[in-house]
Amino acid sequence: MTPSVLQVHVARLPHGEGLALPAYASAGAAGLDLLAAIPAEAPVMLAPGAWAAVPTGLSLALPADFEAQVRPRSGLALKSGVTVLNAPGTVDSDYRGEIKVLLINHGTAPFVVERGMRIAQLVVASVTRIMLVEDGKLNETARGAGGFGSTGLHAAPVLK
């Protein structure tokens, strides 16, 4: 079975010229790799604990009822402690500005972001809009109001 393909229009901004468009790294990949569109002569240095909004040089025109999620790359997180601060970041269908990736360095060493580096993944998903109905009545479940860690063998302590 061939997967469905959604066409999404993209605008490349001047500082993104010369970089490849985001692409899937493998046939089964869910996310397209986003690249850093920063000047080659001005890499971004993230000190431990620092964060920065890294430009991608791209704007998208997502169709209505879709969103794009900006997610961390597992390799950056594992090897360097670098991740997406607001993961997953959401790109709404009516947003037409540049996609930027809010990277944070949770590692112990400085991390340098260079032009063309794969810095995050972009996953496009359908959106279901809901209408909240306030009536004060919720159906009962076996879990009830059990929160953090309540479904594990040993419930995690709740900090107060």
N, C-alpha and C positions, 0 to 999 in steps of 0.2 A: 504494500500500500504506500502510495506517495503522499508525503505530508503536504498539507495545504500551505500556500505561500501568500502572505499579505504584503502587498506593495506599499511601501512607505516612502514618501518623497523626502529628500534630504537636501539641505543647502550647505555647501562647504564655505566657511568664512575665510577671509584672506589668510589668516594665520594658520589655517589648516591645509593650505595648498601644499601638494607634494606628499602628503600622508595618505596611506591607503584608507579606504572606507572601512568601517568596522566589518568584521567577518566572523563567521563561525569557525572555530579551530578544528572541529571534527564533525563528522556526519551526524553524530548524536548530541552535539552541544546545544544547550538551551539558550545560551547567551552569546551575543556578539562581543568581541573584544574592543573596548574603547581605548584610543591612543591619546597620549599627552600632546597637545598642540602648543607647546611652549617654544620660544626661540632656542635654537641649538646652542647659541652662545650664552644663554642665561638659564641653565638648569635650576630647578627649584630644590632647595635643601630643606628637608624636614628634620629638625632636631627631635630627639625623643620628647614625646608629649605635644609636639607642634602639629598644626593642621593647616591646610591650604586648599582653596578652591582651584583645581587644575582644569584649564580649558581643554575642550576636545576639538574646537574648530568646526563644530557641526550644530545645525538646528534641524529639527524634524517636524513634519506635518503628520502627526498620528491621526488615524481616522477616529471619528466619534466612537465611544464605547471601548476604547483601548487606552492603555497606559504603557509607559516604559519604566522599568525598575532598574536603577543603577545599583549594582551589587558588587561586593568585593571579589577580588580574584584570590582563590585559596592559596596559590603559590606565594603571592606577596605577603599574605598573612602568616603563612607557615615559616617562610624563610626570613622575613624582615620585621614582622609585627605591624605591617602597614595594611590598613583596611579603610573602608568607606565609613566615615563618621556617622552619617545619618542613614545607614543601611537598613532596608533598601531605600534609596532616594527615589522619589516619584516624579516622573515627567508626565504631566497631564496632557490630554489630547488637544487642548486649546492653547498650550504654551508654544511659542514660536521663537523663544530666545535660545541662546547657546546652551548646550548641555555642558555642565561643569561637574567635576567629580570632587567631592569634599573628602580628601584623603587625610588620615591621621596616622602618625607614627607612634604606635604603642611599644615599639622595640626599644632596645637599650643603646643603639648606635644611630648616628645620623643616617638618613636615607635620602638619596639623590634621585629626583625625577628628571629624566631626560626626554628630549623630543622624540616622539614616536614610540615611547615605552608603553606597553600594555598596562593600563592602570585600573581597569574595572571591567565589568560585564554589563551589557544592556540586554534585559529580558523584556520582551513585549508580551502583554497579557490582556485578555478581555476584562472588562469591568462590568460588574452588575451593580446597578444603583438600587438602593433600598428606600423605603419610606418607613420611618419610625412611627409606631402607633403606641402612644402612651395610654395604658389602661391599668397599670399596676398589677397585672396578672401575668405570671410566668409559669409555664408548665413545670412540674416536678421532674427531676432526673435523679439517677442513683448518685451522681457526683454532687449535686446540689451546689453550694457556694464554696466548695473546696477549691482553693487556689494553688499557689506556688508549691509544687512538689506533692500535691495531694493525691496524684494518681500513681506515685511510685511506691515501692515497698516501705520506705521510710520517709515520711514527710520531712521536708527541709524546714528548718526553723525560720520564722518570720521575724525580720528585724523591726524593732519599734523605735 
